[in-house]
Amino acid sequence: MNTTEFDVVVAGAGPSGCAAAIALRLAGLTVCVVDRPYNGRRKIGESIPGASVRLLNRLGINGIESLLDSKDYKKCLANISAWGTDTWEFQSGLKNPEGGGYHINRVAFDDALRDKAISVGVVIYENMIGSVSPLSIKGLTIGLKVEFKRNDNAHLKTKWIIDATGRKAAISRMFGVKRMRLDSQMAAVKWIKAASVANDDHATRIKSVPYGWWYTSFLPDNSRVIGFQGLPKDVSQMHKDATLFFNRFNDSGILSRTITQESILEESAYEAGVAKPDSIIADRLLCVGDAALSFDPLSSQGILFALYSGIKGAEAIVKNLTEMNIANQSLKDYEAIVDNVFTENQKHLRYFYMNEFRYRNEPYWKSRQQ
């Protein structure tokens, strides 16, 4: 059996996994990323805030323009919302010192981060992890054995493994880590062909309705993403029934024109509630991105946190391996960082959801006040 050794194995090649791998490699560690081949489908998460640029800089990427082709990103000029009122509120990106952020081609963004990882010496395995087991000497764990699902003739040895597998938290579950869902919110998302490119704005629009809330953005490939967040029963119906989805979207008045189901390019449904594991660190396991903390889409922090937690998690492992006198403290510091992000995020979410007074007795809005 062939054995390859790395300082760190990263499970998952999304933004959090690639950010962690790049940061680890830049610190001089040997790193590999394991993830199955991309299936070609569009990905959720099409916006990044201006603050993301600072994190890209930390990875040796000099801004969004050096990461993506100009056709794969557009500036988000404003956030426009009708929340707690029928009046539209306009928040210009020009007022933000770090800019209003960008609408991105998410597939191209992930591919570019993966290419950056490869360029700095990260090894990529297109496979899936089947099992992780401890390597011990006299009862002391000195590393991990990682076996693939699709190759019985090879395995990896590593000092640490990072779970960057998203909400499914596949590696954490192998370690017996339990995942807590704080609510049952779901989302139905459809990507449509833009009917009139010239008339499409470059803002993110959000509007609350009695049964949940909508968002929509115009994307760099001249498509438009439309998302609805609500209770599982409503989301299931709207995901299965495109006519119902678009009728309710058009009735919301979030866009001035009518959208029809004939323009659908792709569609998806997914969990959209806040979730976190009972521990983000186990014996030589560290979680980043959605595996460490899954956000409510209202936060618009998914990719930002993916990059941030990937970098901070990598820094914790580097200190653990190289500065033995503060090894355990570096892991505690990382846990504290994630806990603080969770606490602050929950405060902000509660504030925004409580500010929708009109529908407070509706089932969805009652669920957001718990």
C-alpha positions, 0 to 999 in steps of 0.5 A: 500500500502506498503511503504519502505523508503531509503535515496537514490534510484539508478535506474540501476545496471550497473557499475555506479549505483553499484559504487554509491550505494556502495559508499553511503552505505559505507558512512552510508546511506540507499540505494536500486538499482532498475533494471530489471532482466538481459536478458542474452545477452552480454554487450558492454564495454569489456575493463577497463584501469589500472586507474580503479583499484584505483576506485575499491579500493575506493569501498573496492575492493582490485584489479581486482583479488579480484573482478573477477575469473581469467577466467573472466579477462586478462591483455591487453598487448598493444594497436595496431593502424593504424590511419592516416597511414597504419603503425601499431603503438604499445603502450605497457601497460608496459609503463603505470605506472598503467598498460595497463588495462584488457579485462573483461567478462563484464557480470561477472564484472557487476554481481560482482559489484552487489554482492559487493553492496549486501554484504555491505547492498544495497537492490536490487529490480528486477523491473522497475521504472514506475514513480517518483513524488515529496513529498511536504509540503507547496510547498517545496519538501522534498522527492520523491515517486518512484513507480514500473511498475510491482507492484501496491501494493508497492512504495518507498520514498527517499530523492534522486534518481540517474539515472544510466540507461545509454544512455536511461536516463529513470529517467531524462526523467521523470523529463523533462530533455532534452538530447543532441546528439552531433553527429549521430555515430552508432556502429555494434558489433559482438562477434565471436568464436576465430578460434585459441586461441593459435594465438590470442594476448591480445591487443586492435587493432584499424584501421581507414578506409574511411567509419569509424573505426574498433576495436577488442579485444580477450576476457577472454572466448576465444571469440573475439569482433569486432566493427565498428563505422560509420554513421547510414546508413553504420552501419545499412547495416553492422548490417543487412548483416553479409557477408558485415560486415565480408568482410569489416572487412577482407578487412581492414587487422586489423587481419592477418587471415580471419573471417567468419560469421559462427563464430558469437556468438552474435551481436548488434547495438547501438548509439555510439556518444557523448551525454549529458543531458542539466542538470545532476542535477534536484530537488533531481535527480542526473545523473551518467555514460552514463546518465550524459555523453555518450562517443565516443568508441574511448575514451575507458573511458566508464567504467572508467567514470561510476565508477568515476561518480558513486563515485563522484555523491555519494559523492556529495549526502552524503555532501548534506544530511550531511553537510547542509552548503555546500549542494548546493556547493557539487552539483555544484562541481559534475557538474563542474567535469562532465563538465571538463571531457566532455571538456577535452574528446572533445579536445582529440577526436577532436585531434585524429579525425583530425589526420586522414588526408587521408579520410578527404573528406569522409562523415564519417570523415567530420562528425567528424570534425564538 
